[in-house]
Each structure stands twice: as structure tokens, then as C-alpha cells.
């Protein structure tokens, strides 16, 4: 794949997480989850193990909060 695709995914991830910070509680975890997935793909591309682990923890945390808030 082209490097531009991965850079766009990384930028999209940052944008989604930033929008999640500025939105209401209901949709923030969905945006965090989507942004985290985009950044996880990017972090695999750049092969940064620290960033990969961070994104996995971030995604799990956002997923847990999303499930917890639906109950």
C-alpha cells in the first residue's frame, strides 16, 4: 500500500479523537474507538511497538467505556 494511505489514516485517527474530546459523552467513545483503530493501523505500519501497545490499551478502554455506558 501507498505511504499516503497510512498517513491519511493516522491523521484521520487524530482528527476523530480530537472531535471526540469536543463532543458529548454519548458519541465520544465511538469516536475514540474509531480514531484508535485508525492510529493502530498506522502504528503497525510504522512498526512502533510502544505506540501499538498504547493504541491497543486505548481501544480496549474506549470499548469498555462504550459498553459500560450503554447499560
Secondary structure by P-SEA (a helix, b strand, c coil): ccaaaaaaaaaaaaaaaaaaaacccccaaaaaaaaaaaaaaaaaaaccaaaaaaaaaaaaaaaaaaaaaac
